[in-house]
Amino acid sequence: QVQFVESGGGLVQPGGSLRLSCVASGFAFHVFAMSWYRQFPGKERELVASLSSANPIKNYADSVTGRFTISRDNAKNTLYLTMKRLTPEDTAIYYCNAGWEKPEFTTWGQGTQVTVSS
């Protein structure tokens, strides 16, 4: 079945960097666009970035443009999110899913917590 396993989160100081990973299984990873989402306490998940399956096209939320980079390794069925110049407003649980700008599957992983604090 479809499964997403996110990792790489943690506690980081403002201005710091993190690299998140998402290992996907149960579907043809290389065929699908992939996206990162994040959820703030008490809020709905919001889109962070999307990456097409081929001829890579990327789309970012305005709040992360220029700071975050989405990438993928199809040989490893893995999606990445490199985050730089982090601010406390980036504190959230980060999730991945297939699809361009909206989730393809109703299944979600456990997410990975990112906390930006001094």
N, CA, C and O of each residue as an XYZ file, in Angstrom:
472
protein
N       0.837     -1.186      0.000
C       0.000      0.000      0.000
C       0.877      1.243      0.000
O       2.076      1.170      0.270
N       0.271      2.377     -0.304
C       0.994      3.637     -0.326
C       1.508      3.983      1.076
O       0.788      3.878      2.068
N       2.766      4.395      1.120
C       3.361      4.756      2.404
C       4.361      5.891      2.190
O       5.090      5.917      1.199
N       4.381      6.814      3.127
C       5.351      7.911      3.147
C       6.030      7.918      4.512
O       5.364      7.857      5.546
N       7.369      7.995      4.509
C       8.122      8.061      5.756
C       9.017      9.291      5.704
O      10.013      9.322      4.981
N       8.645     10.305      6.484
C       9.398     11.550      6.525
C      10.415     11.519      7.661
O      10.184     10.907      8.704
N      11.543     12.190      7.441
C      12.581     12.266      8.470
C      13.437     13.508      8.243
O      13.315     14.184      7.221
N      14.295     13.793      9.203
C      15.240     14.890      9.053
C      14.904     16.139      9.838
O      15.700     17.077      9.879
N      13.740     16.165     10.461
C      13.381     17.327     11.250
C      14.179     17.402     12.537
O      14.967     16.512     12.854
N      13.959     18.485     13.272
C      14.650     18.660     14.543
C      14.558     20.081     15.015
O      13.788     20.883     14.487
N      15.357     20.388     16.023
C      15.419     21.735     16.587
C      16.610     22.463     15.971
O      17.732     21.956     15.973
N      16.353     23.639     15.455
C      17.408     24.424     14.821
C      17.246     25.880     15.208
O      16.132     26.344     15.449
N      18.343     26.593     15.267
C      18.276     28.011     15.606
C      17.848     28.836     14.397
O      18.054     28.420     13.257
N      17.261     29.991     14.638
C      16.924     30.881     13.508
C      18.149     31.138     12.637
O      19.249     31.370     13.137
N      17.933     31.091     11.321
C      19.027     31.250     10.381
C      19.682     29.955      9.982
O      20.505     29.928      9.067
N      19.330     28.879     10.657
C      19.937     27.583     10.384
C      19.306     26.865      9.199
O      18.428     27.395      8.519
N      19.780     25.643      8.973
C      19.350     24.842      7.830
C      18.999     23.425      8.260
O      19.498     22.918      9.264
N      18.133     22.803      7.482
C      17.796     21.391      7.650
C      17.520     20.800      6.282
O      17.160     21.510      5.343
N      17.694     19.476      6.181
C      17.317     18.764      4.969
C      16.367     17.640      5.358
O      16.733     16.714      6.082
N      15.140     17.743      4.859
C      14.133     16.727      5.121
C      14.151     15.684      4.010
O      14.475     15.987      2.862
N      13.799     14.449      4.368
C      13.694     13.357      3.405
C      12.330     12.708      3.526
O      11.726     12.699      4.599
N      11.854     12.168      2.427
C      10.587     11.430      2.405
C      10.794     10.219      1.516
O      11.003     10.353      0.310
N      10.735      9.048      2.106
C      10.827      7.811      1.342
C       9.418      7.323      1.051
O       8.625      7.108      1.968
N       9.111      7.149     -0.226
C       7.762      6.751     -0.644
C       7.777      5.315     -1.153
O       8.781      4.841     -1.685
N       6.663      4.641     -0.983
C       6.531      3.267     -1.480
C       5.074      2.968     -1.796
O       4.172      3.680     -1.355
N       4.854      1.898     -2.570
C       3.500      1.461     -2.875
C       2.903      2.051     -4.135
O       1.746      1.779     -4.454
N       3.667      2.854     -4.857
C       3.211      3.417     -6.127
C       4.439      3.733     -6.969
O       5.567      3.712     -6.478
N       4.201      4.026     -8.247
C       5.301      4.309     -9.176
C       5.808      5.727     -8.956
O       5.364      6.670     -9.611
N       6.737      5.859     -8.033
C       7.231      7.162     -7.599
C       7.657      8.037     -8.767
O       7.335      9.225     -8.805
N       8.377      7.461     -9.718
C       8.975      8.258    -10.778
C       7.927      8.866    -11.714
O       8.229      9.797    -12.460
N       6.712      8.349    -11.678
C       5.655      8.817    -12.583
C       4.950     10.061    -12.028
O       4.415     10.874    -12.783
N       4.960     10.192    -10.714
C       4.152     11.211    -10.058
C       4.944     12.476     -9.730
O       6.114     12.413     -9.351
N       4.282     13.626     -9.882
C       4.777     14.821     -9.210
C       4.725     14.572     -7.709
O       3.939     13.749     -7.239
N       5.557     15.278     -6.961
C       5.601     15.120     -5.506
C       5.580     16.494     -4.842
O       6.034     17.484     -5.416
N       5.053     16.534     -3.641
C       4.922     17.807     -2.936
C       5.243     17.665     -1.462
O       5.087     16.594     -0.874
N       5.690     18.752     -0.882
C       5.846     18.886      0.561
C       4.725     19.787      1.084
O       4.327     20.756      0.438
N       4.238     19.442      2.256
C       3.231     20.228      2.956
C       3.713     20.455      4.393
O       4.604     19.757      4.877
N       3.120     21.423      5.051
C       3.394     21.601      6.474
C       2.104     21.979      7.197
O       1.171     22.532      6.613
N       2.091     21.663      8.474
C       0.911     21.920      9.287
C       1.317     22.622     10.569
O       2.126     22.115     11.347
N       0.741     23.796     10.775
C       0.951     24.533     12.013
C      -0.078     24.080     13.035
O      -1.151     23.619     12.646
N       0.207     24.193     14.329
C      -0.755     23.763     15.356
C      -2.120     24.406     15.152
O      -2.243     25.626     15.047
N      -3.129     23.565     15.101
C      -4.495     24.059     14.982
C      -4.887     24.525     13.595
O      -5.970     25.080     13.412
N      -4.018     24.307     12.609
C      -4.315     24.777     11.249
C      -4.348     23.597     10.275
O      -3.889     22.499     10.592
N      -4.892     23.842      9.101
C      -4.893     22.847      8.032
C      -3.490     22.738      7.421
O      -2.684     23.665      7.498
N      -3.233     21.599      6.824
C      -1.975     21.452      6.080
C      -1.953     22.469      4.943
O      -2.976     22.753      4.319
N      -0.750     23.014      4.689
C      -0.603     23.929      3.570
C       0.539     23.472      2.673
O       1.497     22.847      3.127
N       0.417     23.794      1.409
C       1.432     23.404      0.441
C       2.698     24.228      0.635
O       2.641     25.446      0.806
N       3.831     23.552      0.607
C       5.127     24.224      0.701
C       5.790     24.281     -0.669
O       6.249     25.339     -1.098
N       5.838     23.136     -1.357
C       6.517     23.079     -2.646
C       6.078     21.851     -3.410
O       5.716     20.832     -2.821
N       6.112     21.956     -4.740
C       5.806     20.834     -5.618
C       6.902     20.674     -6.651
O       7.548     21.644     -7.049
N       7.105     19.433     -7.080
C       8.129     19.109     -8.063
C       7.535     18.125     -9.055
O       6.994     17.091     -8.664
N       7.636     18.449    -10.353
C       7.085     17.564    -11.367
C       7.899     16.281    -11.470
O       8.981     16.167    -10.896
N       7.362     15.322    -12.210
C       8.026     14.023    -12.335
C       9.167     14.058    -13.332
O      10.152     13.340    -13.162
N       9.058     14.870    -14.359
C      10.085     14.927    -15.397
C      10.207     16.365    -15.868
O       9.355     17.201    -15.567
N      11.291     16.655    -16.623
C      11.584     18.039    -17.035
C      11.311     18.954    -15.857
O      10.427     19.809    -15.901
N      12.089     18.757    -14.804
C      11.677     19.248    -13.494
C      11.151     20.671    -13.463
O      11.855     21.628    -13.787
N       9.897     20.781    -13.067
C       9.254     22.056    -12.826
C       8.975     22.135    -11.339
O       8.467     21.185    -10.744
N       9.310     23.270    -10.740
C       9.132     23.426     -9.307
C       8.223     24.604     -9.021
O       8.203     25.591     -9.757
N       7.476     24.481     -7.947
C       6.621     25.569     -7.510
C       6.744     25.691     -6.006
O       6.742     24.679     -5.305
N       6.851     26.902     -5.497
C       7.038     27.139     -4.070
C       6.007     28.105     -3.532
O       5.562     29.013     -4.234
N       5.632     27.903     -2.288
C       4.827     28.906     -1.593
C       5.645     30.187     -1.473
O       6.868     30.141     -1.341
N       4.973     31.313     -1.519
C       5.674     32.595     -1.447
C       6.536     32.703     -0.186
O       7.608     33.310     -0.206
N       6.068     32.124      0.883
C       6.757     32.267      2.172
C       8.100     31.536      2.220
O       8.924     31.812      3.092
N       8.324     30.607      1.288
C       9.573     29.833      1.319
C      10.433     30.038      0.074
O      11.553     29.533      0.005
N       9.924     30.766     -0.894
C      10.673     30.993     -2.136
C      12.016     31.646     -1.836
O      12.102     32.626     -1.097
N      13.057     31.077     -2.428
C      14.403     31.590     -2.212
C      15.112     31.008     -1.021
O      16.315     31.207     -0.856
N      14.379     30.284     -0.176
C      14.992     29.683      1.023
C      14.944     28.160      0.991
O      15.854     27.497      1.488
N      13.878     27.603      0.403
C      13.686     26.150      0.363
C      13.913     25.644     -1.052
O      13.631     26.344     -2.024
N      14.431     24.408     -1.161
C      14.622     23.761     -2.448
C      14.078     22.344     -2.384
O      14.453     21.565     -1.508
N      13.190     22.013     -3.319
C      12.636     20.670     -3.400
C      13.411     19.904     -4.473
O      13.744     20.449     -5.525
N      13.691     18.637     -4.187
C      14.412     17.790     -5.142
C      13.993     16.345     -4.925
O      13.306     16.020     -3.957
N      14.418     15.484     -5.843
C      14.021     14.078     -5.743
C      15.117     13.186     -6.300
O      15.921     13.608     -7.132
N      15.137     11.935     -5.824
C      16.005     10.897     -6.354
C      15.093      9.728     -6.706
O      14.706      8.956     -5.828
N      14.751      9.593     -7.970
C      13.811      8.548     -8.384
C      14.373      7.150     -8.156
O      13.612      6.210     -7.928
N      15.690      7.001     -8.215
C      16.296      5.685     -7.978
C      16.100      5.227     -6.534
O      16.107      4.031     -6.244
N      15.926      6.189     -5.640
C      15.746      5.867     -4.217
C      14.321      6.103     -3.740
O      14.036      5.975     -2.549
N      13.426      6.446     -4.660
C      12.041      6.750     -4.268
C      12.000      7.761     -3.124
O      11.215      7.624     -2.185
N      12.846      8.762     -3.218
C      13.000      9.708     -2.114
C      12.836     11.146     -2.591
O      13.366     11.547     -3.628
N      12.093     11.899     -1.808
C      11.869     13.330     -2.022
C      12.610     14.083     -0.925
O      12.646     13.646      0.226
N      13.195     15.207     -1.286
C      13.951     16.013     -0.324
C      13.394     17.435     -0.243
O      12.763     17.931     -1.176
N      13.645     18.068      0.896
C      13.370     19.490      1.047
C      14.547     20.092      1.808
O      14.725     19.834      2.999
N      15.343     20.889      1.116
C      16.459     21.579      1.737
C      15.983     22.952      2.177
O      15.522     23.747      1.358
N      16.094     23.226      3.454
C      15.554     24.454      4.025
C      16.708     25.283      4.588
O      17.496     24.798      5.401
N      16.795     26.525      4.151
C      17.840     27.429      4.621
C      17.214     28.687      5.199
O      16.044     28.983      4.961
N      18.021     29.429      5.971
C      17.569     30.687      6.581
C      16.227     30.494      7.282
O      15.293     31.272      7.090
N      16.150     29.461      8.085
C      14.911     29.137      8.784
C      14.552     30.210      9.802
O      15.418     30.833     10.416
N      13.245     30.406      9.962
C      12.725     31.360     10.938
C      11.745     30.636     11.856
O      11.285     29.544     11.524
N      11.417     31.227     13.004
C      10.429     30.584     13.882
C       9.090     30.322     13.185
O       8.359     29.411     13.573
N       8.771     31.108     12.171
C       7.509     30.913     11.445
C       7.511     29.654     10.582
O       6.474     29.272     10.041
N       8.664     29.011     10.451
C       8.737     27.743      9.732
C       8.479     26.544     10.643
O       8.437     25.407     10.174
N       8.308     26.790     11.934
C       8.047     25.714     12.881
C       6.714     25.046     12.557
O       5.666     25.692     12.573
N       6.762     23.752     12.264
C       5.571     23.010     11.840
C       5.943     21.538     11.714
O       7.107     21.158     11.842
N       4.930     20.724     11.463
C       5.165     19.337     11.076
C       5.132     19.287      9.548
O       4.207     19.803      8.921
N       6.136     18.669      8.966
C       6.270     18.621      7.513
C       5.926     17.221      7.009
O       6.362     16.213      7.566
N       5.133     17.187      5.942
C       4.661     15.959      5.322
C       4.939     15.980      3.823
O       5.112     17.043      3.227
N       4.979     14.800      3.226
C       5.048     14.717      1.777
C       3.869     13.908      1.253
O       3.245     13.148      1.994
N       3.576     14.079     -0.014
C       2.555     13.287     -0.681
C       2.818     13.368     -2.181
O       3.541     14.254     -2.635
N       2.252     12.475     -2.932
C       2.333     12.549     -4.380
C       1.367     13.620     -4.876
O       0.456     14.034     -4.159
N       1.581     14.059     -6.113
C       0.670     15.019     -6.719
C       1.254     16.410     -6.852
O       2.169     16.792     -6.122
N       0.707     17.163     -7.801
C       1.140     18.549     -8.047
C       0.177     19.496     -7.337
O      -0.975     19.638     -7.748
N       0.637     20.128     -6.294
C      -0.066     21.168     -5.542
C      -1.283     20.695     -4.766
O      -1.876     21.474     -4.021
N      -1.665     19.438     -4.925
C      -2.695     18.865     -4.060
C      -2.407     17.377     -3.907
O      -1.879     16.752     -4.827
N      -2.748     16.803     -2.754
C      -2.347     15.421     -2.488
C      -3.052     14.432     -3.393
O      -4.263     14.511     -3.605
N      -2.276     13.498     -3.926
C      -2.809     12.448     -4.775
C      -3.475     11.354     -3.947
O      -4.466     10.761     -4.371
N      -2.927     11.094     -2.769
C      -3.403      9.995     -1.925
C      -3.946     10.520     -0.607
O      -3.523     11.566     -0.116
N      -4.883      9.783     -0.048
C      -5.429     10.150      1.267
C      -4.520      9.685      2.389
O      -4.657     10.132      3.528
N      -3.588      8.785      2.075
C      -2.633      8.315      3.072
C      -1.577      9.383      3.331
O      -1.074     10.014      2.401
N      -1.249      9.576      4.604
C      -0.183     10.487      5.009
C       0.778      9.750      5.935
O       0.390      8.812      6.632
N       2.015     10.180      5.933
C       2.973      9.646      6.881
C       2.823     10.297      8.241
O       1.870     11.034      8.494
N       3.773     10.014      9.106
C       3.718     10.583     10.458
C       4.240     12.012     10.481
O       4.052     12.732     11.462
N       4.891     12.417      9.409
C       5.453     13.754      9.357
C       6.755     13.844     10.137
O       7.131     12.918     10.856
N       7.433     14.967      9.983
C       8.651     15.224     10.738
C       8.582     16.638     11.307
O       8.319     17.597     10.581
N       8.819     16.755     12.603
C       8.675     18.033     13.297
C       9.904     18.903     13.067
O      11.035     18.464     13.277
N       9.675     20.123     12.640
C      10.728     21.133     12.523
C      10.422     22.238     13.525
O       9.345     22.834     13.504
N      11.373     22.499     14.388
C      11.221     23.554     15.386
C      12.382     24.527     15.245
O      13.549     24.148     15.351
N      12.041     25.786     15.005
C      13.057     26.828     14.853
C      12.958     27.752     16.060
O      11.985     28.488     16.220
N      13.969     27.698     16.893
C      13.932     28.460     18.134
C      15.347     28.671     18.651
O      16.234     27.838     18.461
N      15.529     29.804     19.306
C      16.821     30.079     19.940
C      16.799     29.653     21.400
O      17.799     29.805     22.102
